[in-house]
Amino acid sequence: MSHDHSNPSAPPIWRAPDGSPVACVEKIKVMNENFVELRQLALDTLEDGVLMGCSEDQVRQCMVDMILSLECTFGPARQDPKTASR
């Protein structure tokens, strides 16, 4: 996923499984809105945790672990393009 590391709050360039950029303006708009909402919720969670005395490092790691554990439950997104032709 391409992302502007100089501006971590900027949404990435959304890509299809084959690596090509998503071109549909409406799809990009929805993904960007979701990205902004998720970032704000993650920030709220981090700040709430720190304000309540939780370890900032632990809150961050728990969020990373949760994101990494997510699995898409439908459709072609479940296919890994590297193994789809096997």
C-alpha positions, 0 to 999 in steps of 0.5 A: 500500500502506497502511503505518504510517510511525511504525512501519516494522516494522509490516506494511502493510494488505494490499490487493487489486489493486482497492485493497480490503483483504484480509479473509481472516485466513489470507492476512493471517497468511501475508503478515505472517509473510512481511513479518517474515521478509523484514525480518529477512533484509534487516536481517541482510544490511545488518548483515553487509555493514556488519560486512564493510566494505561501504558501508551506502548501497550495500547498501541500494541493492542491496536496493532494486534487487533488490526493484524488479526482482522480477516475479511469474511467474504469474496475475492479479497480473501484470495491471495494473488500469489496463491490464486493461480495454484 
